Amino acid sequence: MKISVELTLTPLQDDFEPAIIEFIRRLRASGLTVLENPLSTQVYGEYDQVMEVMQKEIKSALEMIDKGLLYMKIVKSDRSDYEPHF
């Protein structure tokens, strides 16, 4: 089953950029389809593979920050080819 995951990592600390950049770099290196925009990162692929990567990389990301939030939305479909019609 294909899924699309939207992630927003929000460290609650002054020096927040290094953790976000490292999180995105690790997701890019996973072999999954990864797209970014200024507000979130999207990951696309097979459910089992995506969730295996999410388990590992979310834990690593949370270990890099003192306090923070991670928002995750999962859609049951591959939305990587979505193009807005406006």
ABEGO torsion letter per residue (X at the ends): XBBBBBBBBBBBBABAAAAAAAAAAAAAAAGBBBBBBAABBBBBEBAAAAAAAAAAAAAAAAAABABEBBBBBBBBEBAAABBBAX
